[in-house]
Amino acid sequence: MMMIETLVSEITPVSDNVNLKQYLNTPNEEGQTLRRSVKKALHNYFTNLDGASVKDLYSLVLSEIEAPLLESVMDHVKGNQTKASSMLGLNRGTLRKKLKQYNLL
């Protein structure tokens, strides 16, 4: 019990924006951070190209990351687009456009 109390007392609240990035850099159960997961996925992508030409990779990667980000934020704010746009740092109109783009509206 003492160990759990120590761990809980050492956790920084997520609302502390200065330390928020640490939660994105915290390894998951498999020891992967978001950054390492993306790097590994891209390594696998390039390894399996087998001579195929690559176009619009930037958009492909962004859509693979942006869609679950938007979906997670919308779930977190229970569909409130105003809260979501504020949380994401996006204009509400831009958020709506992206939600429609990924069929999340």
Phi and psi in radians as a Rosetta constraint file:
Dihedral C 1 N 2 CA 2 C 2 CIRCULARHARMONIC -1.049 0.35
Dihedral N 2 CA 2 C 2 N 3 CIRCULARHARMONIC -0.659 0.35
Dihedral C 2 N 3 CA 3 C 3 CIRCULARHARMONIC -1.127 0.35
Dihedral N 3 CA 3 C 3 N 4 CIRCULARHARMONIC -0.715 0.35
Dihedral C 3 N 4 CA 4 C 4 CIRCULARHARMONIC -1.123 0.35
Dihedral N 4 CA 4 C 4 N 5 CIRCULARHARMONIC -0.763 0.35
Dihedral C 4 N 5 CA 5 C 5 CIRCULARHARMONIC -1.071 0.35
Dihedral N 5 CA 5 C 5 N 6 CIRCULARHARMONIC -0.691 0.35
Dihedral C 5 N 6 CA 6 C 6 CIRCULARHARMONIC -1.125 0.35
Dihedral N 6 CA 6 C 6 N 7 CIRCULARHARMONIC -0.776 0.35
Dihedral C 6 N 7 CA 7 C 7 CIRCULARHARMONIC -1.102 0.35
Dihedral N 7 CA 7 C 7 N 8 CIRCULARHARMONIC -0.767 0.35
Dihedral C 7 N 8 CA 8 C 8 CIRCULARHARMONIC -1.117 0.35
Dihedral N 8 CA 8 C 8 N 9 CIRCULARHARMONIC -0.695 0.35
Dihedral C 8 N 9 CA 9 C 9 CIRCULARHARMONIC -1.233 0.35
Dihedral N 9 CA 9 C 9 N 10 CIRCULARHARMONIC -0.349 0.35
Dihedral C 9 N 10 CA 10 C 10 CIRCULARHARMONIC -1.590 0.35
Dihedral N 10 CA 10 C 10 N 11 CIRCULARHARMONIC -0.115 0.35
Dihedral C 10 N 11 CA 11 C 11 CIRCULARHARMONIC -1.372 0.35
Dihedral N 11 CA 11 C 11 N 12 CIRCULARHARMONIC 2.259 0.35
Dihedral C 11 N 12 CA 12 C 12 CIRCULARHARMONIC -1.484 0.35
Dihedral N 12 CA 12 C 12 N 13 CIRCULARHARMONIC 2.340 0.35
Dihedral C 12 N 13 CA 13 C 13 CIRCULARHARMONIC -1.025 0.35
Dihedral N 13 CA 13 C 13 N 14 CIRCULARHARMONIC 2.438 0.35
Dihedral C 13 N 14 CA 14 C 14 CIRCULARHARMONIC -1.097 0.35
Dihedral N 14 CA 14 C 14 N 15 CIRCULARHARMONIC -0.453 0.35
Dihedral C 14 N 15 CA 15 C 15 CIRCULARHARMONIC -1.191 0.35
Dihedral N 15 CA 15 C 15 N 16 CIRCULARHARMONIC -0.208 0.35
Dihedral C 15 N 16 CA 16 C 16 CIRCULARHARMONIC -1.401 0.35
Dihedral N 16 CA 16 C 16 N 17 CIRCULARHARMONIC 1.655 0.35
Dihedral C 16 N 17 CA 17 C 17 CIRCULARHARMONIC -1.036 0.35
Dihedral N 17 CA 17 C 17 N 18 CIRCULARHARMONIC -0.471 0.35
Dihedral C 17 N 18 CA 18 C 18 CIRCULARHARMONIC -1.089 0.35
Dihedral N 18 CA 18 C 18 N 19 CIRCULARHARMONIC -0.642 0.35
Dihedral C 18 N 19 CA 19 C 19 CIRCULARHARMONIC -1.792 0.35
Dihedral N 19 CA 19 C 19 N 20 CIRCULARHARMONIC 0.101 0.35
Dihedral C 19 N 20 CA 20 C 20 CIRCULARHARMONIC -1.073 0.35
Dihedral N 20 CA 20 C 20 N 21 CIRCULARHARMONIC -0.657 0.35
Dihedral C 20 N 21 CA 21 C 21 CIRCULARHARMONIC -1.033 0.35
Dihedral N 21 CA 21 C 21 N 22 CIRCULARHARMONIC -0.489 0.35
Dihedral C 21 N 22 CA 22 C 22 CIRCULARHARMONIC -1.047 0.35
Dihedral N 22 CA 22 C 22 N 23 CIRCULARHARMONIC -0.520 0.35
Dihedral C 22 N 23 CA 23 C 23 CIRCULARHARMONIC -1.275 0.35
Dihedral N 23 CA 23 C 23 N 24 CIRCULARHARMONIC -0.499 0.35
Dihedral C 23 N 24 CA 24 C 24 CIRCULARHARMONIC -1.346 0.35
Dihedral N 24 CA 24 C 24 N 25 CIRCULARHARMONIC -0.433 0.35
Dihedral C 24 N 25 CA 25 C 25 CIRCULARHARMONIC -1.669 0.35
Dihedral N 25 CA 25 C 25 N 26 CIRCULARHARMONIC 0.014 0.35
Dihedral C 25 N 26 CA 26 C 26 CIRCULARHARMONIC -1.352 0.35
Dihedral N 26 CA 26 C 26 N 27 CIRCULARHARMONIC 2.207 0.35
Dihedral C 26 N 27 CA 27 C 27 CIRCULARHARMONIC -1.072 0.35
Dihedral N 27 CA 27 C 27 N 28 CIRCULARHARMONIC 2.541 0.35
Dihedral C 27 N 28 CA 28 C 28 CIRCULARHARMONIC -1.400 0.35
Dihedral N 28 CA 28 C 28 N 29 CIRCULARHARMONIC -2.947 0.35
Dihedral C 28 N 29 CA 29 C 29 CIRCULARHARMONIC -1.038 0.35
Dihedral N 29 CA 29 C 29 N 30 CIRCULARHARMONIC -0.515 0.35
Dihedral C 29 N 30 CA 30 C 30 CIRCULARHARMONIC -1.567 0.35
Dihedral N 30 CA 30 C 30 N 31 CIRCULARHARMONIC 0.094 0.35
Dihedral C 30 N 31 CA 31 C 31 CIRCULARHARMONIC 1.426 0.35
Dihedral N 31 CA 31 C 31 N 32 CIRCULARHARMONIC 0.259 0.35
Dihedral C 31 N 32 CA 32 C 32 CIRCULARHARMONIC -1.759 0.35
Dihedral N 32 CA 32 C 32 N 33 CIRCULARHARMONIC 2.326 0.35
Dihedral C 32 N 33 CA 33 C 33 CIRCULARHARMONIC -1.558 0.35
Dihedral N 33 CA 33 C 33 N 34 CIRCULARHARMONIC 2.927 0.35
Dihedral C 33 N 34 CA 34 C 34 CIRCULARHARMONIC -1.019 0.35
Dihedral N 34 CA 34 C 34 N 35 CIRCULARHARMONIC -0.796 0.35
Dihedral C 34 N 35 CA 35 C 35 CIRCULARHARMONIC -1.039 0.35
Dihedral N 35 CA 35 C 35 N 36 CIRCULARHARMONIC -0.822 0.35
Dihedral C 35 N 36 CA 36 C 36 CIRCULARHARMONIC -1.151 0.35
Dihedral N 36 CA 36 C 36 N 37 CIRCULARHARMONIC -0.624 0.35
Dihedral C 36 N 37 CA 37 C 37 CIRCULARHARMONIC -1.118 0.35
Dihedral N 37 CA 37 C 37 N 38 CIRCULARHARMONIC -0.758 0.35
Dihedral C 37 N 38 CA 38 C 38 CIRCULARHARMONIC -1.136 0.35
Dihedral N 38 CA 38 C 38 N 39 CIRCULARHARMONIC -0.773 0.35
Dihedral C 38 N 39 CA 39 C 39 CIRCULARHARMONIC -1.062 0.35
Dihedral N 39 CA 39 C 39 N 40 CIRCULARHARMONIC -0.745 0.35
Dihedral C 39 N 40 CA 40 C 40 CIRCULARHARMONIC -1.128 0.35
Dihedral N 40 CA 40 C 40 N 41 CIRCULARHARMONIC -0.748 0.35
Dihedral C 40 N 41 CA 41 C 41 CIRCULARHARMONIC -1.094 0.35
Dihedral N 41 CA 41 C 41 N 42 CIRCULARHARMONIC -0.725 0.35
Dihedral C 41 N 42 CA 42 C 42 CIRCULARHARMONIC -1.184 0.35
Dihedral N 42 CA 42 C 42 N 43 CIRCULARHARMONIC -0.671 0.35
Dihedral C 42 N 43 CA 43 C 43 CIRCULARHARMONIC -1.045 0.35
Dihedral N 43 CA 43 C 43 N 44 CIRCULARHARMONIC -0.805 0.35
Dihedral C 43 N 44 CA 44 C 44 CIRCULARHARMONIC -1.085 0.35
Dihedral N 44 CA 44 C 44 N 45 CIRCULARHARMONIC -0.702 0.35
Dihedral C 44 N 45 CA 45 C 45 CIRCULARHARMONIC -1.042 0.35
Dihedral N 45 CA 45 C 45 N 46 CIRCULARHARMONIC -0.889 0.35
Dihedral C 45 N 46 CA 46 C 46 CIRCULARHARMONIC -1.167 0.35
Dihedral N 46 CA 46 C 46 N 47 CIRCULARHARMONIC -0.624 0.35
Dihedral C 46 N 47 CA 47 C 47 CIRCULARHARMONIC -1.104 0.35
Dihedral N 47 CA 47 C 47 N 48 CIRCULARHARMONIC -0.592 0.35
Dihedral C 47 N 48 CA 48 C 48 CIRCULARHARMONIC -1.744 0.35
Dihedral N 48 CA 48 C 48 N 49 CIRCULARHARMONIC 0.225 0.35
Dihedral C 48 N 49 CA 49 C 49 CIRCULARHARMONIC -1.119 0.35
Dihedral N 49 CA 49 C 49 N 50 CIRCULARHARMONIC -0.635 0.35
Dihedral C 49 N 50 CA 50 C 50 CIRCULARHARMONIC 0.883 0.35
Dihedral N 50 CA 50 C 50 N 51 CIRCULARHARMONIC 0.785 0.35
Dihedral C 50 N 51 CA 51 C 51 CIRCULARHARMONIC 1.476 0.35
Dihedral N 51 CA 51 C 51 N 52 CIRCULARHARMONIC -0.087 0.35
Dihedral C 51 N 52 CA 52 C 52 CIRCULARHARMONIC -1.185 0.35
Dihedral N 52 CA 52 C 52 N 53 CIRCULARHARMONIC 2.523 0.35
Dihedral C 52 N 53 CA 53 C 53 CIRCULARHARMONIC -1.357 0.35
Dihedral N 53 CA 53 C 53 N 54 CIRCULARHARMONIC 2.650 0.35
Dihedral C 53 N 54 CA 54 C 54 CIRCULARHARMONIC -2.039 0.35
Dihedral N 54 CA 54 C 54 N 55 CIRCULARHARMONIC 2.276 0.35
Dihedral C 54 N 55 CA 55 C 55 CIRCULARHARMONIC -2.396 0.35
Dihedral N 55 CA 55 C 55 N 56 CIRCULARHARMONIC 2.468 0.35
Dihedral C 55 N 56 CA 56 C 56 CIRCULARHARMONIC 1.077 0.35
Dihedral N 56 CA 56 C 56 N 57 CIRCULARHARMONIC 0.635 0.35
Dihedral C 56 N 57 CA 57 C 57 CIRCULARHARMONIC -1.072 0.35
Dihedral N 57 CA 57 C 57 N 58 CIRCULARHARMONIC -0.668 0.35
Dihedral C 57 N 58 CA 58 C 58 CIRCULARHARMONIC -0.984 0.35
Dihedral N 58 CA 58 C 58 N 59 CIRCULARHARMONIC -0.857 0.35
Dihedral C 58 N 59 CA 59 C 59 CIRCULARHARMONIC -1.116 0.35
Dihedral N 59 CA 59 C 59 N 60 CIRCULARHARMONIC -0.682 0.35
Dihedral C 59 N 60 CA 60 C 60 CIRCULARHARMONIC -1.056 0.35
Dihedral N 60 CA 60 C 60 N 61 CIRCULARHARMONIC -0.849 0.35
Dihedral C 60 N 61 CA 61 C 61 CIRCULARHARMONIC -1.154 0.35
Dihedral N 61 CA 61 C 61 N 62 CIRCULARHARMONIC -0.780 0.35
Dihedral C 61 N 62 CA 62 C 62 CIRCULARHARMONIC -1.041 0.35
Dihedral N 62 CA 62 C 62 N 63 CIRCULARHARMONIC -0.719 0.35
Dihedral C 62 N 63 CA 63 C 63 CIRCULARHARMONIC -1.168 0.35
Dihedral N 63 CA 63 C 63 N 64 CIRCULARHARMONIC -0.582 0.35
Dihedral C 63 N 64 CA 64 C 64 CIRCULARHARMONIC -1.216 0.35
Dihedral N 64 CA 64 C 64 N 65 CIRCULARHARMONIC -0.466 0.35
Dihedral C 64 N 65 CA 65 C 65 CIRCULARHARMONIC -1.667 0.35
Dihedral N 65 CA 65 C 65 N 66 CIRCULARHARMONIC -0.695 0.35
Dihedral C 65 N 66 CA 66 C 66 CIRCULARHARMONIC -1.182 0.35
Dihedral N 66 CA 66 C 66 N 67 CIRCULARHARMONIC -0.716 0.35
Dihedral C 66 N 67 CA 67 C 67 CIRCULARHARMONIC -1.045 0.35
Dihedral N 67 CA 67 C 67 N 68 CIRCULARHARMONIC -0.903 0.35
Dihedral C 67 N 68 CA 68 C 68 CIRCULARHARMONIC -1.196 0.35
Dihedral N 68 CA 68 C 68 N 69 CIRCULARHARMONIC -0.484 0.35
Dihedral C 68 N 69 CA 69 C 69 CIRCULARHARMONIC -1.109 0.35
Dihedral N 69 CA 69 C 69 N 70 CIRCULARHARMONIC -0.877 0.35
Dihedral C 69 N 70 CA 70 C 70 CIRCULARHARMONIC -1.093 0.35
Dihedral N 70 CA 70 C 70 N 71 CIRCULARHARMONIC -0.747 0.35
Dihedral C 70 N 71 CA 71 C 71 CIRCULARHARMONIC -1.086 0.35
Dihedral N 71 CA 71 C 71 N 72 CIRCULARHARMONIC -0.759 0.35
Dihedral C 71 N 72 CA 72 C 72 CIRCULARHARMONIC -1.134 0.35
Dihedral N 72 CA 72 C 72 N 73 CIRCULARHARMONIC -0.752 0.35
Dihedral C 72 N 73 CA 73 C 73 CIRCULARHARMONIC -1.139 0.35
Dihedral N 73 CA 73 C 73 N 74 CIRCULARHARMONIC -0.766 0.35
Dihedral C 73 N 74 CA 74 C 74 CIRCULARHARMONIC -1.103 0.35
Dihedral N 74 CA 74 C 74 N 75 CIRCULARHARMONIC -0.658 0.35
Dihedral C 74 N 75 CA 75 C 75 CIRCULARHARMONIC -1.111 0.35
Dihedral N 75 CA 75 C 75 N 76 CIRCULARHARMONIC -0.768 0.35
Dihedral C 75 N 76 CA 76 C 76 CIRCULARHARMONIC -1.064 0.35
Dihedral N 76 CA 76 C 76 N 77 CIRCULARHARMONIC -0.704 0.35
Dihedral C 76 N 77 CA 77 C 77 CIRCULARHARMONIC -1.668 0.35
Dihedral N 77 CA 77 C 77 N 78 CIRCULARHARMONIC 0.232 0.35
Dihedral C 77 N 78 CA 78 C 78 CIRCULARHARMONIC 0.940 0.35
Dihedral N 78 CA 78 C 78 N 79 CIRCULARHARMONIC 0.723 0.35
Dihedral C 78 N 79 CA 79 C 79 CIRCULARHARMONIC 1.451 0.35
Dihedral N 79 CA 79 C 79 N 80 CIRCULARHARMONIC 0.014 0.35
Dihedral C 79 N 80 CA 80 C 80 CIRCULARHARMONIC -1.327 0.35
Dihedral N 80 CA 80 C 80 N 81 CIRCULARHARMONIC 1.826 0.35
Dihedral C 80 N 81 CA 81 C 81 CIRCULARHARMONIC -1.169 0.35
Dihedral N 81 CA 81 C 81 N 82 CIRCULARHARMONIC -0.566 0.35
Dihedral C 81 N 82 CA 82 C 82 CIRCULARHARMONIC -1.131 0.35
Dihedral N 82 CA 82 C 82 N 83 CIRCULARHARMONIC -0.821 0.35
Dihedral C 82 N 83 CA 83 C 83 CIRCULARHARMONIC -1.114 0.35
Dihedral N 83 CA 83 C 83 N 84 CIRCULARHARMONIC -0.734 0.35
Dihedral C 83 N 84 CA 84 C 84 CIRCULARHARMONIC -1.109 0.35
Dihedral N 84 CA 84 C 84 N 85 CIRCULARHARMONIC -0.767 0.35
Dihedral C 84 N 85 CA 85 C 85 CIRCULARHARMONIC -1.130 0.35
Dihedral N 85 CA 85 C 85 N 86 CIRCULARHARMONIC -0.664 0.35
Dihedral C 85 N 86 CA 86 C 86 CIRCULARHARMONIC -1.144 0.35
Dihedral N 86 CA 86 C 86 N 87 CIRCULARHARMONIC -0.795 0.35
Dihedral C 86 N 87 CA 87 C 87 CIRCULARHARMONIC -1.075 0.35
Dihedral N 87 CA 87 C 87 N 88 CIRCULARHARMONIC -0.696 0.35
Dihedral C 87 N 88 CA 88 C 88 CIRCULARHARMONIC -1.453 0.35
Dihedral N 88 CA 88 C 88 N 89 CIRCULARHARMONIC -0.275 0.35
Dihedral C 88 N 89 CA 89 C 89 CIRCULARHARMONIC 1.318 0.35
Dihedral N 89 CA 89 C 89 N 90 CIRCULARHARMONIC 0.534 0.35
Dihedral C 89 N 90 CA 90 C 90 CIRCULARHARMONIC -1.997 0.35
Dihedral N 90 CA 90 C 90 N 91 CIRCULARHARMONIC 2.650 0.35
Dihedral C 90 N 91 CA 91 C 91 CIRCULARHARMONIC -1.139 0.35
Dihedral N 91 CA 91 C 91 N 92 CIRCULARHARMONIC 2.511 0.35
Dihedral C 91 N 92 CA 92 C 92 CIRCULARHARMONIC -1.043 0.35
Dihedral N 92 CA 92 C 92 N 93 CIRCULARHARMONIC -0.650 0.35
Dihedral C 92 N 93 CA 93 C 93 CIRCULARHARMONIC -1.116 0.35
Dihedral N 93 CA 93 C 93 N 94 CIRCULARHARMONIC -0.708 0.35
Dihedral C 93 N 94 CA 94 C 94 CIRCULARHARMONIC -1.118 0.35
Dihedral N 94 CA 94 C 94 N 95 CIRCULARHARMONIC -0.732 0.35
Dihedral C 94 N 95 CA 95 C 95 CIRCULARHARMONIC -1.045 0.35
Dihedral N 95 CA 95 C 95 N 96 CIRCULARHARMONIC -0.825 0.35
Dihedral C 95 N 96 CA 96 C 96 CIRCULARHARMONIC -1.041 0.35
Dihedral N 96 CA 96 C 96 N 97 CIRCULARHARMONIC -0.731 0.35
Dihedral C 96 N 97 CA 97 C 97 CIRCULARHARMONIC -1.053 0.35
Dihedral N 97 CA 97 C 97 N 98 CIRCULARHARMONIC -0.771 0.35
Dihedral C 97 N 98 CA 98 C 98 CIRCULARHARMONIC -1.209 0.35
Dihedral N 98 CA 98 C 98 N 99 CIRCULARHARMONIC -0.672 0.35
Dihedral C 98 N 99 CA 99 C 99 CIRCULARHARMONIC -1.085 0.35
Dihedral N 99 CA 99 C 99 N 100 CIRCULARHARMONIC -0.706 0.35
Dihedral C 99 N 100 CA 100 C 100 CIRCULARHARMONIC -1.174 0.35
Dihedral N 100 CA 100 C 100 N 101 CIRCULARHARMONIC -0.713 0.35
Dihedral C 100 N 101 CA 101 C 101 CIRCULARHARMONIC -0.982 0.35
Dihedral N 101 CA 101 C 101 N 102 CIRCULARHARMONIC -0.682 0.35
Dihedral C 101 N 102 CA 102 C 102 CIRCULARHARMONIC -1.741 0.35
Dihedral N 102 CA 102 C 102 N 103 CIRCULARHARMONIC 0.260 0.35
Dihedral C 102 N 103 CA 103 C 103 CIRCULARHARMONIC 0.958 0.35
Dihedral N 103 CA 103 C 103 N 104 CIRCULARHARMONIC 0.747 0.35
Dihedral C 103 N 104 CA 104 C 104 CIRCULARHARMONIC -1.825 0.35
Dihedral N 104 CA 104 C 104 N 105 CIRCULARHARMONIC 0.084 0.35
